[in-house]
Amino acid sequence: MTDEILTAASAGLGHITLNRPQALHALNTQMCAAMIDALQRWRDDASIHAILLDHAPGTRGFCAGGDIRMIAESGAGDGKAARAFFFTEYRLNHLLFHYPKPIVALIDGVTMGGGVGISMPARFRIATENTTYAMPETGIGLFPDVGGGWYLPRKPGEIGMWLALTGARLKSADCLIAGIATHYMPTEILAAARAQIAGAAQTHDAQRALESGLEALSESAGAPRELTPENIERINRIFALDGVEQIFVALERDPSDWAKAQLATLQTKSPQTLKVTFRQLREGAEMASFEDEMRQEYRIAARVSARHDFQEGVRAVVIDKDNKPAWNPATLDAVTDALLDEIFAPLPQGEEWSPL
């Protein structure tokens, strides 16, 4: 166990608190393993009726992602630690996805990458005025994993593809529209929400009690910043096209300031990652099960974490912070179908991901 994950069980409620504030609660292998251990204990405990997932108070992040620096350092070597992290994290994601008891995630603050992976399976996802959501992986040469290939293409229209390729950041009103959050509550009433959650957990139909209680507390998050009707129309038209190159061309032809901003953002991203992400989401939309999706994402992660663009992206964004990555391949045209096939191919026997 690790003190970076705090667990408690009382009066019907299993409570998991992320407690790595110096890293905005970014996940590491030990944290994922500790959450798995607690969730497995409570799954078969008839006295536990609901789960609450939150972060330690006093910090501005729910969960900023995964331990990117460790993954990059490992990927530059033998990759064993990076693969062990992804293997364990994806088992946690799968366990949460199929968890038989209602989960409430308080996504109060930065919720990115790995934080999205542990909150999206929750039946109830409560955003606040502090919530900032993003899947920013294309900017560091990775890809939107932790189930992104399952969740993102199942969002309304093409919002998921837009989020995945651009790494756009959303606040609470946009999170509600995109189906990322189920409820909005200002932080001043979170104490009341916690009390309601605790009370619901003491009932034998905790899900129904949570549904009615949280709905009664939920408030309007105001007007969206990004997902206005006009922008949604553009997203659904442009990001439904048949390839990343076609999306670039459509944005170039669109005279709006919004399109110019999206194009400028996409031009900073790893061409390899843009094409990996596009294929991931298109194939993920057709996946028969979440298990199949996670198996595919593990194949991608095992390979991409060792490739140049991830190493360079972490250097440029996390280590040197010059924000000037030198991507290789440098253009979309140079990212061949053969390269993508190599990244997506099954792993050797005995190396594939498997659920718990």
MARSEMI-287466 format. One record per residue (C-alpha): residue in three letters; x, z, y; chain; residue number from 1. Coordinates in steps of 0.25 Angstrom, whole numbers, plus 5000, padded with zeros to 4 digits. Example, Ala and Ser with C-alpha at 12.3 -4.5 7.8 and 13.67 -1.06 7.14 Angstrom:
BEGIN
   type      x      z      y   mol   seq
    ALA   5049   5031   4982     A     1
    SER   5055   5029   4996     A     2
! end
This chain:
BEGIN
   type      x      z      y   mol   seq
    MET   5000   5000   5000     A     1
    THR   5004   4998   5014     A     2
    ASP   5001   5006   5027     A     3
    GLU   4998   4992   5034     A     4
    ILE   4985   4992   5026     A     5
    LEU   4976   5005   5028     A     6
    THR   4965   5007   5018     A     7
    ALA   4954   5017   5017     A     8
    ALA   4941   5018   5009     A     9
    SER   4930   5028   5013     A    10
    ALA   4915   5028   5012     A    11
    GLY   4913   5014   5006     A    12
    LEU   4923   5007   5016     A    13
    GLY   4937   5001   5012     A    14
    HIS   4945   5000   5024     A    15
    ILE   4957   4991   5026     A    16
    THR   4965   4992   5039     A    17
    LEU   4977   4983   5042     A    18
    ASN   4988   4992   5048     A    19
    ARG   5000   4983   5052     A    20
    PRO   4998   4983   5067     A    21
    GLN   5012   4979   5071     A    22
    ALA   5009   4965   5064     A    23
    LEU   4994   4965   5068     A    24
    HIS   4991   4968   5054     A    25
    ALA   4997   4955   5048     A    26
    LEU   4996   4956   5033     A    27
    ASN   5008   4957   5024     A    28
    THR   5008   4957   5008     A    29
    GLN   5007   4973   5007     A    30
    MET   4995   4973   5017     A    31
    CYS   4988   4963   5008     A    32
    ALA   4991   4970   4995     A    33
    ALA   4986   4983   5001     A    34
    MET   4973   4977   5005     A    35
    ILE   4971   4971   4992     A    36
    ASP   4973   4984   4985     A    37
    ALA   4963   4991   4994     A    38
    LEU   4952   4980   4992     A    39
    GLN   4954   4980   4977     A    40
    ARG   4952   4995   4976     A    41
    TRP   4939   4994   4985     A    42
    ARG   4933   4982   4978     A    43
    ASP   4931   4990   4966     A    44
    ASP   4927   5003   4973     A    45
    ALA   4912   5005   4973     A    46
    SER   4913   5015   4984     A    47
    ILE   4919   5004   4994     A    48
    HIS   4908   4995   5000     A    49
    ALA   4915   4988   5011     A    50
    ILE   4929   4985   5017     A    51
    LEU   4934   4986   5031     A    52
    LEU   4946   4978   5035     A    53
    ASP   4953   4981   5049     A    54
    HIS   4966   4984   5056     A    55
    ALA   4972   4996   5062     A    56
    PRO   4967   5000   5076     A    57
    GLY   4975   4997   5088     A    58
    THR   4980   4983   5085     A    59
    ARG   4975   4970   5090     A    60
    GLY   4976   4963   5076     A    61
    PHE   4967   4964   5064     A    62
    CYS   4977   4955   5056     A    63
    ALA   4986   4945   5062     A    64
    GLY   4989   4938   5049     A    65
    GLY   5000   4939   5038     A    66
    ASP   5015   4943   5039     A    67
    ILE   5020   4930   5044     A    68
    ARG   5034   4933   5046     A    69
    MET   5036   4938   5032     A    70
    ILE   5029   4926   5026     A    71
    ALA   5038   4917   5034     A    72
    GLU   5051   4925   5030     A    73
    SER   5047   4924   5015     A    74
    GLY   5043   4910   5016     A    75
    ALA   5056   4906   5021     A    76
    GLY   5062   4912   5009     A    77
    ASP   5056   4913   4995     A    78
    GLY   5042   4915   5000     A    79
    LYS   5039   4926   4990     A    80
    ALA   5034   4936   5000     A    81
    ALA   5026   4926   5008     A    82
    ARG   5019   4921   4995     A    83
    ALA   5016   4936   4991     A    84
    PHE   5010   4939   5004     A    85
    PHE   5001   4926   5003     A    86
    PHE   4997   4929   4989     A    87
    THR   4993   4944   4992     A    88
    GLU   4986   4940   5005     A    89
    TYR   4978   4929   4999     A    90
    ARG   4974   4939   4987     A    91
    LEU   4969   4948   4998     A    92
    ASN   4961   4937   5005     A    93
    HIS   4955   4933   4992     A    94
    LEU   4951   4948   4988     A    95
    LEU   4945   4949   5002     A    96
    PHE   4937   4936   5000     A    97
    HIS   4931   4941   4987     A    98
    TYR   4929   4956   4991     A    99
    PRO   4916   4961   4986     A   100
    LYS   4914   4971   4997     A   101
    PRO   4911   4968   5012     A   102
    ILE   4923   4968   5021     A   103
    VAL   4923   4970   5036     A   104
    ALA   4935   4965   5044     A   105
    LEU   4937   4970   5058     A   106
    ILE   4945   4958   5064     A   107
    ASP   4948   4966   5077     A   108
    GLY   4960   4958   5082     A   109
    VAL   4970   4947   5078     A   110
    THR   4965   4941   5065     A   111
    MET   4974   4930   5060     A   112
    GLY   4979   4924   5047     A   113
    GLY   4979   4935   5037     A   114
    GLY   4969   4943   5045     A   115
    VAL   4959   4932   5044     A   116
    GLY   4962   4932   5029     A   117
    ILE   4958   4946   5027     A   118
    SER   4946   4946   5036     A   119
    MET   4939   4933   5033     A   120
    PRO   4935   4938   5019     A   121
    ALA   4928   4950   5026     A   122
    ARG   4913   4949   5026     A   123
    PHE   4913   4955   5040     A   124
    ARG   4923   4952   5051     A   125
    ILE   4922   4959   5064     A   126
    ALA   4929   4953   5076     A   127
    THR   4931   4960   5089     A   128
    GLU   4936   4956   5103     A   129
    ASN   4950   4957   5098     A   130
    THR   4949   4947   5086     A   131
    THR   4958   4935   5087     A   132
    TYR   4957   4926   5074     A   133
    ALA   4966   4915   5070     A   134
    MET   4973   4908   5059     A   135
    PRO   4985   4904   5066     A   136
    GLU   4994   4899   5054     A   137
    THR   4995   4885   5058     A   138
    GLY   5004   4890   5070     A   139
    ILE   5014   4896   5060     A   140
    GLY   5014   4885   5049     A   141
    LEU   5006   4893   5040     A   142
    PHE   4991   4890   5037     A   143
    PRO   4978   4898   5038     A   144
    ASP   4978   4905   5025     A   145
    VAL   4972   4918   5020     A   146
    GLY   4960   4910   5016     A   147
    GLY   4959   4902   5029     A   148
    GLY   4957   4889   5020     A   149
    TRP   4944   4896   5015     A   150
    TYR   4939   4902   5028     A   151
    LEU   4943   4892   5039     A   152
    PRO   4936   4880   5033     A   153
    ARG   4923   4888   5031     A   154
    LYS   4922   4891   5045     A   155
    PRO   4911   4884   5054     A   156
    GLY   4915   4869   5056     A   157
    GLU   4930   4867   5058     A   158
    ILE   4933   4880   5065     A   159
    GLY   4941   4884   5053     A   160
    MET   4950   4872   5053     A   161
    TRP   4952   4873   5068     A   162
    LEU   4956   4888   5067     A   163
    ALA   4965   4885   5055     A   164
    LEU   4973   4873   5062     A   165
    THR   4973   4879   5076     A   166
    GLY   4975   4894   5074     A   167
    ALA   4965   4896   5085     A   168
    ARG   4962   4910   5089     A   169
    LEU   4948   4915   5089     A   170
    LYS   4942   4927   5096     A   171
    SER   4929   4935   5091     A   172
    ALA   4918   4925   5095     A   173
    ASP   4925   4913   5089     A   174
    CYS   4928   4921   5076     A   175
    LEU   4913   4923   5075     A   176
    ILE   4910   4909   5076     A   177
    ALA   4921   4905   5067     A   178
    GLY   4916   4915   5056     A   179
    ILE   4929   4923   5057     A   180
    ALA   4921   4936   5062     A   181
    THR   4908   4940   5057     A   182
    HIS   4905   4950   5068     A   183
    TYR   4911   4954   5082     A   184
    MET   4912   4968   5087     A   185
    PRO   4920   4973   5100     A   186
    THR   4930   4983   5096     A   187
    GLU   4922   4994   5103     A   188
    ILE   4912   4994   5092     A   189
    LEU   4922   4993   5080     A   190
    ALA   4920   5008   5078     A   191
    ALA   4905   5006   5076     A   192
    ALA   4908   4994   5066     A   193
    ARG   4918   5002   5058     A   194
    ALA   4907   5013   5057     A   195
    GLN   4897   5003   5053     A   196
    ILE   4907   4997   5042     A   197
    ALA   4909   5011   5037     A   198
    GLY   4895   5014   5036     A   199
    ALA   4892   5001   5029     A   200
    ALA   4902   5004   5019     A   201
    GLN   4895   5016   5014     A   202
    THR   4883   5008   5010     A   203
    HIS   4882   5001   4997     A   204
    ASP   4878   4987   5004     A   205
    ALA   4890   4988   5014     A   206
    GLN   4889   4973   5017     A   207
    ARG   4875   4973   5021     A   208
    ALA   4877   4986   5030     A   209
    LEU   4889   4979   5036     A   210
    GLU   4882   4966   5039     A   211
    SER   4871   4974   5047     A   212
    GLY   4880   4984   5053     A   213
    LEU   4891   4974   5058     A   214
    GLU   4880   4964   5063     A   215
    ALA   4874   4976   5071     A   216
    LEU   4887   4979   5078     A   217
    SER   4892   4964   5080     A   218
    GLU   4892   4959   5094     A   219
    SER   4894   4945   5101     A   220
    ALA   4908   4941   5102     A   221
    GLY   4905   4932   5114     A   222
    ALA   4908   4917   5116     A   223
    PRO   4918   4910   5108     A   224
    ARG   4932   4906   5114     A   225
    GLU   4936   4895   5104     A   226
    LEU   4923   4891   5096     A   227
    THR   4914   4886   5107     A   228
    PRO   4904   4876   5103     A   229
    GLU   4912   4865   5109     A   230
    ASN   4925   4869   5102     A   231
    ILE   4918   4871   5088     A   232
    GLU   4913   4856   5090     A   233
    ARG   4927   4851   5092     A   234
    ILE   4932   4860   5081     A   235
    ASN   4922   4855   5071     A   236
    ARG   4925   4840   5075     A   237
    ILE   4940   4840   5076     A   238
    PHE   4944   4850   5065     A   239
    ALA   4935   4843   5055     A   240
    LEU   4944   4831   5054     A   241
    ASP   4952   4827   5042     A   242
    GLY   4966   4831   5046     A   243
    VAL   4975   4838   5056     A   244
    GLU   4979   4825   5062     A   245
    GLN   4965   4821   5064     A   246
    ILE   4962   4834   5071     A   247
    PHE   4974   4832   5080     A   248
    VAL   4969   4818   5084     A   249
    ALA   4955   4823   5087     A   250
    LEU   4960   4835   5096     A   251
    GLU   4969   4825   5103     A   252
    ARG   4956   4816   5106     A   253
    ASP   4948   4828   5110     A   254
    PRO   4949   4829   5126     A   255
    SER   4945   4844   5126     A   256
    ASP   4954   4855   5130     A   257
    TRP   4950   4862   5117     A   258
    ALA   4955   4850   5109     A   259
    LYS   4968   4850   5117     A   260
    ALA   4971   4865   5114     A   261
    GLN   4968   4863   5099     A   262
    LEU   4977   4851   5098     A   263
    ALA   4988   4859   5106     A   264
    THR   4987   4870   5096     A   265
    LEU   4987   4862   5084     A   266
    GLN   5000   4854   5089     A   267
    THR   5007   4868   5088     A   268
    LYS   5004   4870   5073     A   269
    SER   5012   4867   5061     A   270
    PRO   5008   4853   5056     A   271
    GLN   5010   4857   5042     A   272
    THR   5001   4869   5043     A   273
    LEU   4990   4861   5050     A   274
    LYS   4989   4852   5039     A   275
    VAL   4990   4863   5028     A   276
    THR   4979   4870   5036     A   277
    PHE   4970   4858   5037     A   278
    ARG   4971   4855   5022     A   279
    GLN   4969   4870   5018     A   280
    LEU   4956   4871   5026     A   281
    ARG   4951   4858   5021     A   282
    GLU   4954   4862   5006     A   283
    GLY   4950   4876   5009     A   284
    ALA   4936   4872   5013     A   285
    GLU   4934   4866   4999     A   286
    MET   4940   4878   4991     A   287
    ALA   4931   4883   4980     A   288
    SER   4936   4898   4982     A   289
    PHE   4944   4907   4991     A   290
    GLU   4953   4909   4979     A   291
    ASP   4957   4894   4979     A   292
    GLU   4959   4894   4994     A   293
    MET   4969   4906   4993     A   294
    ARG   4976   4899   4982     A   295
    GLN   4978   4887   4990     A   296
    GLU   4982   4895   5002     A   297
    TYR   4993   4902   4994     A   298
    ARG   4999   4889   4990     A   299
    ILE   4999   4885   5005     A   300
    ALA   5005   4898   5009     A   301
    ALA   5016   4899   4999     A   302
    ARG   5021   4885   5003     A   303
    VAL   5018   4885   5018     A   304
    SER   5025   4899   5020     A   305
    ALA   5038   4893   5016     A   306
    ARG   5037   4880   5024     A   307
    HIS   5044   4877   5037     A   308
    ASP   5032   4878   5046     A   309
    PHE   5028   4892   5043     A   310
    GLN   5042   4897   5045     A   311
    GLU   5043   4890   5058     A   312
    GLY   5029   4894   5062     A   313
    VAL   5033   4909   5060     A   314
    ARG   5046   4907   5067     A   315
    ALA   5040   4901   5079     A   316
    VAL   5027   4910   5081     A   317
    VAL   5031   4923   5074     A   318
    ILE   5047   4924   5075     A   319
    ASP   5052   4917   5087     A   320
    LYS   5039   4915   5093     A   321
    ASP   5043   4902   5100     A   322
    ASN   5030   4895   5096     A   323
    LYS   5038   4883   5093     A   324
    PRO   5037   4880   5078     A   325
    ALA   5044   4867   5073     A   326
    TRP   5035   4863   5063     A   327
    ASN   5039   4854   5051     A   328
    PRO   5033   4845   5048     A   329
    ALA   5031   4843   5063     A   330
    THR   5019   4834   5063     A   331
    LEU   5006   4833   5056     A   332
    ASP   5010   4819   5050     A   333
    ALA   5022   4825   5043     A   334
    VAL   5013   4835   5036     A   335
    THR   5011   4827   5023     A   336
    ASP   5000   4828   5013     A   337
    ALA   5012   4830   5003     A   338
    LEU   5016   4842   5010     A   339
    LEU   5002   4848   5011     A   340
    ASP   5001   4845   4996     A   341
    GLU   5013   4853   4993     A   342
    ILE   5009   4865   5002     A   343
    PHE   4995   4865   4995     A   344
    ALA   5000   4863   4980     A   345
    PRO   4997   4873   4970     A   346
    LEU   5009   4883   4968     A   347
    PRO   5017   4884   4955     A   348
    GLN   5010   4891   4943     A   349
    GLY   5011   4906   4945     A   350
    GLU   5012   4905   4960     A   351
    GLU   4998   4902   4964     A   352
    TRP   4989   4913   4972     A   353
    SER   4979   4921   4964     A   354
    PRO   4968   4931   4968     A   355
    LEU   4968   4945   4964     A   356
! end
